Amino acid sequence: MKIQEESVHEPVLLHEIVEIFTEASGKRKVESEKLKVESKKAQVWYLDGTLGGAGHAQVIAKKFGNINVIGLDQDPNAIARATKSLPKFTSGKVILENENFRNLDKALDKNGIDKVDMILLDLGISSDELDNSGRGFTFKKDEPLLMTLGDPTKYPFTAKDIVNNWKEEDIANVIFAYGEERYSRRIAAAIIRYREKKSIETSLELAEIVSESVPKGFGGKRKINPATKTFQALRIAVNDELGALREGLVKGFARLAPGGVMAVISFHSLEDRIVKNFNKDRSDKDGAKILTKKPIVPIDQEIAENPRSRSAKLRVIQKK
Ligand SMILES: C[S@@+](CC[C@H](N)C(=O)[O-])C[C@H]1O[C@@H](n2cnc3c(N)ncnc32)[C@H](O)[C@@H]1O
């Protein structure tokens, strides 16, 4: 896999995350004492489950100054980049693992870490992966249709396998369930017609099949590319993103220290619903405190400067 030196990813809701983490740790007397003793070894742990360009991790590390960071990403490129950039932002430990956050328990056990104080899951893909991974996430470039967040050789199937080998009904169901795409049946039928003549190899090829199968002008006032939802659906299926999220939330909450906080940024309603229900359940059953009664969303200025942030929703929960 190609390693890109500099990240082009713009962290979303950065000020809001830092503020909420600062406020939550400030209210925890024991932890704030831990933070003040600069001469002692850092004892506060921040787990970043979706390191990406390490934008959030750098700013959080810098803000706290003396914290330990454990960063995970299933994309080895993200880990390679952060290995160079992140350690200078904290005087504490920095441990980086090429791991899915659904296995965060394994990563913590491996490194002898029992509990953590702050967790961030900033879901989905980074701009680095979208623009420069060469794995077919974008319909703006002609790339092999893989859509794996990590090394494609480690995945049971890729997007190319779905569109070329799955039954029409199964393709339609994936596009409907994970893309919430109303034209899922038409799109699946067009995929089947096309592949009878030739296999579908690239992102651009698939984007064209989708565009030609939906009514002209589709995409609404925002004029999103007609293939947006189909691409989202295939990516979610290939990476089992919703399964990973469910597992990551359970394991993350279990490894939070008392008073610890877990923040999740989601980018579509399927993810947000899972986070919202999880938090409510932990609040009802474990007395956890929901710090965001309504999800925090970006202000207009952030959306203008970084349009990718427009669908972001931040929800934060604090363990009792
Ligand atoms: C939106 S980006 C995170 C950006 C990061 N917060 C920053 O400020 O640069 C999401 C990252 O999480 C990774 N990722 C997504 N799902 C993951 C999972 N289940 N386990 C580990 N990494 C994941 C992606 O590979 C990507 O690098």
The ligand as an SDF file (V2000), in Angstrom:
LIG
                    3D

 27 29  0  0  0  0  0  0  0  0999 V2000
  -12.7890   10.2160    9.9600 C   0  0  0  0  0  0  0  0  0  0  0  0
  -11.2340    9.4910   10.0290 S   0  0  0  0  0  0  0  0  0  0  0  0
  -10.5590   10.0080   11.5430 C   0  0  0  0  0  0  0  0  0  0  0  0
   -9.8320   11.3170   11.4500 C   0  0  0  0  0  0  0  0  0  0  0  0
   -9.1070   11.7210   12.6940 C   0  0  0  0  0  0  0  0  0  0  0  0
   -9.9880   11.8890   13.8270 N   0  0  0  0  0  0  0  0  0  0  0  0
   -8.3310   12.9970   12.4640 C   0  0  0  0  0  0  0  0  0  0  0  0
   -8.6200   14.0130   13.1120 O   0  0  0  0  0  0  0  0  0  0  0  0
   -7.4270   13.0060   11.6330 O   0  0  0  0  0  0  0  0  0  0  0  0
  -11.5990    7.8380   10.3590 C   0  0  0  0  0  0  0  0  0  0  0  0
  -10.3800    6.9080   10.4750 C   0  0  0  0  0  0  0  0  0  0  0  0
  -10.7840    5.7660   11.2080 O   0  0  0  0  0  0  0  0  0  0  0  0
  -10.3890    4.6000   10.5710 C   0  0  0  0  0  0  0  0  0  0  0  0
  -11.4100    3.6030   10.9130 N   0  0  0  0  0  0  0  0  0  0  0  0
  -12.7010    3.5680   10.5320 C   0  0  0  0  0  0  0  0  0  0  0  0
  -13.3250    2.5350   11.1140 N   0  0  0  0  0  0  0  0  0  0  0  0
  -12.4080    1.9250   11.9020 C   0  0  0  0  0  0  0  0  0  0  0  0
  -12.4500    0.8020   12.7780 C   0  0  0  0  0  0  0  0  0  0  0  0
  -13.5500    0.0720   12.9410 N   0  0  0  0  0  0  0  0  0  0  0  0
  -11.3210    0.4870   13.4500 N   0  0  0  0  0  0  0  0  0  0  0  0
  -10.1880    1.1990   13.2900 C   0  0  0  0  0  0  0  0  0  0  0  0
  -10.0830    2.2570   12.4590 N   0  0  0  0  0  0  0  0  0  0  0  0
  -11.1860    2.6210   11.7840 C   0  0  0  0  0  0  0  0  0  0  0  0
  -10.2810    4.9310    9.1100 C   0  0  0  0  0  0  0  0  0  0  0  0
   -9.3410    4.0920    8.5040 O   0  0  0  0  0  0  0  0  0  0  0  0
   -9.8340    6.3930    9.1670 C   0  0  0  0  0  0  0  0  0  0  0  0
   -8.4450    6.5030    9.1370 O   0  0  0  0  0  0  0  0  0  0  0  0
  1  2  1  0
  2  3  1  0
  2 10  1  0
  3  4  1  0
  4  5  1  0
  5  6  1  0
  5  7  1  0
  7  8  2  0
  7  9  1  0
 10 11  1  0
 11 12  1  0
 11 26  1  0
 12 13  1  0
 13 14  1  0
 13 24  1  0
 14 15  1  0
 14 23  1  0
 15 16  2  0
 16 17  1  0
 17 18  1  0
 17 23  2  0
 18 19  1  0
 18 20  2  0
 20 21  1  0
 21 22  2  0
 22 23  1  0
 24 25  1  0
 24 26  1  0
 26 27  1  0
M  CHG  2   2   1   9  -1
M  END
$$$$
